[in-house]
Protein backbone atom coordinates (compact mmCIF):
# COMPACT_ATOMS: atom_id res chain seq x y z
CA UNK A 1 0.00 0.00 0.00
CA UNK A 2 2.86 2.39 0.80
CA UNK A 3 4.44 1.90 -2.63
CA UNK A 4 1.06 2.37 -4.32
CA UNK A 5 0.41 5.70 -2.58
CA UNK A 6 3.96 6.83 -3.28
CA UNK A 7 3.59 6.12 -7.00
CA UNK A 8 0.27 7.95 -7.14
CA UNK A 9 1.78 10.90 -5.28
CA UNK A 10 4.62 11.08 -7.80
CA UNK A 11 2.12 11.00 -10.68
CA UNK A 12 0.06 13.76 -9.06
CA UNK A 13 3.13 15.95 -8.52
CA UNK A 14 4.12 15.33 -12.13
CA UNK A 15 0.69 16.48 -13.28
CA UNK A 16 0.98 19.61 -11.15
CA UNK A 17 4.37 20.45 -12.64
CA UNK A 18 3.20 19.78 -16.20
CA UNK A 19 0.07 21.85 -15.83
CA UNK A 20 1.95 24.68 -14.14
CA UNK A 21 3.80 25.10 -17.43
CA UNK A 22 0.45 25.45 -19.23
CA UNK A 23 -0.73 28.37 -17.08
CA UNK A 24 -1.15 31.73 -18.78
CA UNK A 25 -1.02 34.43 -16.12
CA UNK A 26 -2.35 37.08 -18.52
CA UNK A 27 -5.60 35.16 -19.07
CA UNK A 28 -5.75 32.98 -15.98
CA UNK A 29 -9.35 31.80 -16.45
CA UNK A 30 -9.34 31.28 -20.21
CA UNK A 31 -9.40 28.07 -22.24
CA UNK A 32 -6.28 25.93 -21.71
CA UNK A 33 -5.20 27.82 -18.61
CA UNK A 34 -8.51 27.09 -16.88
CA UNK A 35 -8.13 23.37 -17.61
CA UNK A 36 -4.62 23.52 -16.13
CA UNK A 37 -5.95 25.19 -12.96
CA UNK A 38 -8.67 22.55 -12.57
CA UNK A 39 -6.15 19.75 -13.05
CA UNK A 40 -3.76 21.28 -10.51
CA UNK A 41 -6.55 21.55 -7.94
CA UNK A 42 -7.64 17.95 -8.65
CA UNK A 43 -4.06 16.72 -8.23
CA UNK A 44 -3.74 18.54 -4.92
CA UNK A 45 -6.98 16.90 -3.76
CA UNK A 46 -5.64 13.49 -4.79
CA UNK A 47 -2.45 14.07 -2.82
CA UNK A 48 -4.47 15.10 0.22
CA UNK A 49 -6.69 12.01 -0.01
CA UNK A 50 -3.67 9.73 -0.37
CA UNK A 51 -2.12 11.24 2.75
CA UNK A 52 -5.37 10.69 4.66
CA UNK A 53 -5.35 7.06 3.48
CA UNK A 54 -1.75 6.62 4.61
CA UNK A 55 -2.49 8.06 8.07
CA UNK A 56 -5.61 5.93 8.47
CA UNK A 57 -3.61 2.81 7.61
CA UNK A 58 -1.00 3.73 10.24
CA UNK A 59 -3.74 4.23 12.83
CA UNK A 60 -5.32 0.90 11.89
CA UNK A 61 -1.96 -0.88 12.24
CA UNK A 62 -1.35 0.63 15.68
CA UNK A 63 -4.83 -0.23 16.93
CA UNK A 64 -4.36 -3.88 15.92
CA UNK A 65 -0.92 -4.14 17.48
N, CA, C and O atoms as a GROMACS GRO file, in nm:
protein
  260
    1UNK      N    1   0.083  -0.119   0.000
    1UNK     CA    2   0.000   0.000   0.000
    1UNK      C    3   0.087   0.126   0.000
    1UNK      O    4   0.053   0.225  -0.064
    2UNK      N    5   0.199   0.122   0.071
    2UNK     CA    6   0.286   0.239   0.080
    2UNK      C    7   0.346   0.272  -0.057
    2UNK      O    8   0.356   0.389  -0.094
    3UNK      N    9   0.386   0.170  -0.130
    3UNK     CA   10   0.444   0.190  -0.263
    3UNK      C   11   0.338   0.244  -0.359
    3UNK      O   12   0.367   0.330  -0.442
    4UNK      N   13   0.216   0.193  -0.348
    4UNK     CA   14   0.106   0.237  -0.432
    4UNK      C   15   0.077   0.385  -0.411
    4UNK      O   16   0.063   0.460  -0.508
    5UNK      N   17   0.068   0.428  -0.285
    5UNK     CA   18   0.041   0.570  -0.258
    5UNK      C   19   0.158   0.658  -0.300
    5UNK      O   20   0.138   0.770  -0.345
    6UNK      N   21   0.279   0.607  -0.285
    6UNK     CA   22   0.396   0.683  -0.328
    6UNK      C   23   0.396   0.704  -0.479
    6UNK      O   24   0.424   0.814  -0.526
    7UNK      N   25   0.365   0.600  -0.554
    7UNK     CA   26   0.359   0.612  -0.700
    7UNK      C   27   0.251   0.710  -0.742
    7UNK      O   28   0.273   0.792  -0.831
    8UNK      N   29   0.134   0.702  -0.680
    8UNK     CA   30   0.027   0.795  -0.714
    8UNK      C   31   0.062   0.939  -0.676
    8UNK      O   32   0.024   1.032  -0.747
    9UNK      N   33   0.133   0.957  -0.565
    9UNK     CA   34   0.178   1.090  -0.528
    9UNK      C   35   0.276   1.147  -0.631
    9UNK      O   36   0.269   1.265  -0.666
   10UNK      N   37   0.365   1.064  -0.679
   10UNK     CA   38   0.462   1.108  -0.780
   10UNK      C   39   0.390   1.146  -0.909
   10UNK      O   40   0.425   1.246  -0.972
   11UNK      N   41   0.290   1.068  -0.948
   11UNK     CA   42   0.212   1.100  -1.068
   11UNK      C   43   0.138   1.232  -1.050
   11UNK      O   44   0.134   1.315  -1.141
   12UNK      N   45   0.080   1.252  -0.933
   12UNK     CA   46   0.006   1.376  -0.906
   12UNK      C   47   0.099   1.497  -0.909
   12UNK      O   48   0.064   1.601  -0.964
   13UNK      N   49   0.216   1.484  -0.850
   13UNK     CA   50   0.313   1.595  -0.852
   13UNK      C   51   0.359   1.622  -0.996
   13UNK      O   52   0.376   1.737  -1.035
   14UNK      N   53   0.377   1.517  -1.072
   14UNK     CA   54   0.412   1.533  -1.213
   14UNK      C   55   0.305   1.608  -1.291
   14UNK      O   56   0.336   1.693  -1.374
   15UNK      N   57   0.179   1.576  -1.263
   15UNK     CA   58   0.069   1.648  -1.328
   15UNK      C   59   0.066   1.795  -1.287
   15UNK      O   60   0.038   1.882  -1.369
   16UNK      N   61   0.095   1.821  -1.161
   16UNK     CA   62   0.098   1.961  -1.115
   16UNK      C   63   0.208   2.037  -1.188
   16UNK      O   64   0.185   2.149  -1.234
   17UNK      N   65   0.325   1.979  -1.198
   17UNK     CA   66   0.437   2.045  -1.264
   17UNK      C   67   0.407   2.067  -1.412
   17UNK      O   68   0.433   2.174  -1.466
   18UNK      N   69   0.353   1.966  -1.477
   18UNK     CA   70   0.320   1.978  -1.620
   18UNK      C   71   0.216   2.086  -1.644
   18UNK      O   72   0.231   2.168  -1.735
   19UNK      N   73   0.112   2.088  -1.562
   19UNK     CA   74   0.007   2.185  -1.583
   19UNK      C   75   0.047   2.325  -1.539
   19UNK      O   76  -0.010   2.423  -1.587
   20UNK      N   77   0.144   2.336  -1.451
   20UNK     CA   78   0.195   2.468  -1.414
   20UNK      C   79   0.263   2.535  -1.533
   20UNK      O   80   0.266   2.658  -1.543
   21UNK      N   81   0.319   2.454  -1.622
   21UNK     CA   82   0.380   2.510  -1.743
   21UNK      C   83   0.275   2.557  -1.843
   21UNK      O   84   0.306   2.637  -1.931
   22UNK      N   85   0.153   2.508  -1.832
   22UNK     CA   86   0.045   2.545  -1.924
   22UNK      C   87  -0.031   2.670  -1.879
   22UNK      O   88  -0.117   2.719  -1.952
   23UNK      N   89  -0.001   2.721  -1.759
   23UNK     CA   90  -0.073   2.837  -1.708
   23UNK      C   91  -0.034   2.963  -1.785
   23UNK      O   92   0.083   2.986  -1.816
   24UNK      N   93  -0.135   3.043  -1.815
   24UNK     CA   94  -0.115   3.173  -1.878
   24UNK      C   95  -0.161   3.278  -1.778
   24UNK      O   96  -0.281   3.293  -1.755
   25UNK      N   97  -0.068   3.349  -1.719
   25UNK     CA   98  -0.102   3.443  -1.612
   25UNK      C   99  -0.168   3.570  -1.664
   25UNK      O  100  -0.223   3.647  -1.586
   26UNK      N  101  -0.165   3.592  -1.794
   26UNK     CA  102  -0.235   3.708  -1.852
   26UNK      C  103  -0.385   3.679  -1.860
   26UNK      O  104  -0.467   3.767  -1.832
   27UNK      N  105  -0.420   3.558  -1.900
   27UNK     CA  106  -0.560   3.516  -1.907
   27UNK      C  107  -0.577   3.392  -1.823
   27UNK      O  108  -0.588   3.281  -1.875
   28UNK      N  109  -0.580   3.412  -1.691
   28UNK     CA  110  -0.575   3.298  -1.598
   28UNK      C  111  -0.696   3.206  -1.610
   28UNK      O  112  -0.684   3.085  -1.594
   29UNK      N  113  -0.813   3.262  -1.639
   29UNK     CA  114  -0.935   3.180  -1.645
   29UNK      C  115  -0.988   3.167  -1.788
   29UNK      O  116  -1.108   3.174  -1.811
   30UNK      N  117  -0.897   3.148  -1.881
   30UNK     CA  118  -0.934   3.128  -2.021
   30UNK      C  119  -0.887   2.992  -2.068
   30UNK      O  120  -0.779   2.946  -2.031
   31UNK      N  121  -0.967   2.930  -2.149
   31UNK     CA  122  -0.940   2.807  -2.224
   31UNK      C  123  -0.843   2.709  -2.157
   31UNK      O  124  -0.877   2.648  -2.056
   32UNK      N  125  -0.724   2.694  -2.215
   32UNK     CA  126  -0.628   2.593  -2.171
   32UNK      C  127  -0.576   2.620  -2.030
   32UNK      O  128  -0.544   2.528  -1.955
   33UNK      N  129  -0.567   2.746  -1.994
   33UNK     CA  130  -0.520   2.782  -1.861
   33UNK      C  131  -0.620   2.739  -1.755
   33UNK      O  132  -0.581   2.695  -1.646
   34UNK      N  133  -0.747   2.751  -1.784
   34UNK     CA  134  -0.851   2.709  -1.688
   34UNK      C  135  -0.847   2.557  -1.668
   34UNK      O  136  -0.863   2.509  -1.555
   35UNK      N  137  -0.825   2.484  -1.773
   35UNK     CA  138  -0.813   2.338  -1.761
   35UNK      C  139  -0.691   2.302  -1.676
   35UNK      O  140  -0.696   2.209  -1.596
   36UNK      N  141  -0.583   2.376  -1.693
   36UNK     CA  142  -0.462   2.352  -1.613
   36UNK      C  143  -0.489   2.380  -1.466
   36UNK      O  144  -0.444   2.305  -1.380
   37UNK      N  145  -0.563   2.486  -1.436
   37UNK     CA  146  -0.596   2.519  -1.296
   37UNK      C  147  -0.680   2.409  -1.234
   37UNK      O  148  -0.656   2.368  -1.121
   38UNK      N  149  -0.780   2.362  -1.307
   38UNK     CA  150  -0.867   2.255  -1.257
   38UNK      C  151  -0.787   2.129  -1.232
   38UNK      O  152  -0.808   2.062  -1.130
   39UNK      N  153  -0.696   2.094  -1.322
   39UNK     CA  154  -0.615   1.975  -1.305
   39UNK      C  155  -0.518   1.988  -1.187
   39UNK      O  156  -0.494   1.890  -1.117
   40UNK      N  157  -0.464   2.106  -1.166
   40UNK     CA  158  -0.376   2.128  -1.051
   40UNK      C  159  -0.453   2.111  -0.921
   40UNK      O  160  -0.405   2.046  -0.829
   41UNK      N  161  -0.573   2.168  -0.914
   41UNK     CA  162  -0.655   2.155  -0.794
   41UNK      C  163  -0.693   2.008  -0.770
   41UNK      O  164  -0.690   1.961  -0.657
   42UNK      N  165  -0.729   1.936  -0.878
   42UNK     CA  166  -0.764   1.795  -0.865
   42UNK      C  167  -0.644   1.712  -0.818
   42UNK      O  168  -0.660   1.620  -0.738
   43UNK      N  169  -0.526   1.744  -0.866
   43UNK     CA  170  -0.406   1.672  -0.823
   43UNK      C  171  -0.375   1.699  -0.676
   43UNK      O  172  -0.334   1.608  -0.604
   44UNK      N  173  -0.394   1.822  -0.633
   44UNK     CA  174  -0.374   1.854  -0.492
   44UNK      C  175  -0.474   1.780  -0.404
   44UNK      O  176  -0.439   1.734  -0.295
   45UNK      N  177  -0.598   1.768  -0.450
   45UNK     CA  178  -0.698   1.690  -0.376
   45UNK      C  179  -0.659   1.542  -0.369
   45UNK      O  180  -0.676   1.478  -0.265
   46UNK      N  181  -0.607   1.489  -0.478
   46UNK     CA  182  -0.564   1.349  -0.479
   46UNK      C  183  -0.450   1.327  -0.381
   46UNK      O  184  -0.447   1.226  -0.311
   47UNK      N  185  -0.355   1.419  -0.377
   47UNK     CA  186  -0.244   1.407  -0.282
   47UNK      C  187  -0.297   1.410  -0.139
   47UNK      O  188  -0.253   1.331  -0.055
   48UNK      N  189  -0.389   1.500  -0.112
   48UNK     CA  190  -0.447   1.510   0.022
   48UNK      C  191  -0.520   1.381   0.061
   48UNK      O  192  -0.505   1.333   0.173
   49UNK      N  193  -0.597   1.326  -0.030
   49UNK     CA  194  -0.669   1.201  -0.001
   49UNK      C  195  -0.574   1.084   0.021
   49UNK      O  196  -0.598   1.000   0.107
   50UNK      N  197  -0.466   1.079  -0.055
   50UNK     CA  198  -0.367   0.973  -0.037
   50UNK      C  199  -0.298   0.985   0.098
   50UNK      O  200  -0.267   0.883   0.161
   51UNK      N  201  -0.273   1.106   0.143
   51UNK     CA  202  -0.212   1.124   0.274
   51UNK      C  203  -0.309   1.083   0.386
   51UNK      O  204  -0.267   1.026   0.486
   52UNK      N  205  -0.437   1.112   0.368
   52UNK     CA  206  -0.537   1.068   0.466
   52UNK      C  207  -0.543   0.916   0.470
   52UNK      O  208  -0.554   0.857   0.578
   53UNK      N  209  -0.536   0.853   0.354
   53UNK     CA  210  -0.535   0.706   0.348
   53UNK      C  211  -0.414   0.649   0.419
   53UNK      O  212  -0.425   0.551   0.493
   54UNK      N  213  -0.298   0.710   0.398
   54UNK     CA  214  -0.175   0.662   0.461
   54UNK      C  215  -0.183   0.674   0.613
   54UNK      O  216  -0.142   0.583   0.685
   55UNK      N  217  -0.235   0.786   0.662
   55UNK     CA  218  -0.249   0.806   0.807
   55UNK      C  219  -0.350   0.709   0.865
   55UNK      O  220  -0.329   0.655   0.974
   56UNK      N  221  -0.460   0.686   0.796
   56UNK     CA  222  -0.561   0.593   0.847
   56UNK      C  223  -0.507   0.450   0.853
   56UNK      O  224  -0.543   0.374   0.943
   57UNK      N  225  -0.422   0.414   0.758
   57UNK     CA  226  -0.361   0.281   0.761
   57UNK      C  227  -0.263   0.268   0.878
   57UNK      O  228  -0.254   0.162   0.940
   58UNK      N  229  -0.190   0.376   0.909
   58UNK     CA  230  -0.100   0.373   1.024
   58UNK      C  231  -0.179   0.360   1.154
   58UNK      O  232  -0.140   0.285   1.243
   59UNK      N  233  -0.290   0.431   1.164
   59UNK     CA  234  -0.374   0.422   1.283
   59UNK      C  235  -0.434   0.282   1.296
   59UNK      O  236  -0.440   0.227   1.406
   60UNK      N  237  -0.476   0.226   1.186
   60UNK     CA  238  -0.532   0.090   1.189
   60UNK      C  239  -0.427  -0.011   1.233
   60UNK      O  240  -0.457  -0.102   1.311
   61UNK      N  241  -0.304   0.003   1.186
   61UNK     CA  242  -0.196  -0.088   1.224
   61UNK      C  243  -0.163  -0.076   1.373
   61UNK      O  244  -0.136  -0.177   1.439
   62UNK      N  245  -0.165   0.044   1.426
   62UNK     CA  246  -0.134   0.063   1.568
   62UNK      C  247  -0.248   0.013   1.657
   62UNK      O  248  -0.223  -0.035   1.768
   63UNK      N  249  -0.370   0.024   1.611
   63UNK     CA  250  -0.483  -0.023   1.693
   63UNK      C  251  -0.488  -0.176   1.698
   63UNK      O  252  -0.535  -0.232   1.796
   64UNK      N  253  -0.441  -0.242   1.594
   64UNK     CA  254  -0.436  -0.388   1.592
   64UNK      C  255  -0.322  -0.440   1.678
   64UNK      O  256  -0.333  -0.544   1.742
   65UNK      N  257  -0.213  -0.368   1.679
   65UNK     CA  258  -0.092  -0.414   1.748
   65UNK      C  259  -0.089  -0.368   1.888
   65UNK      O  260   0.006  -0.397   1.961
   0.00000   0.00000   0.00000
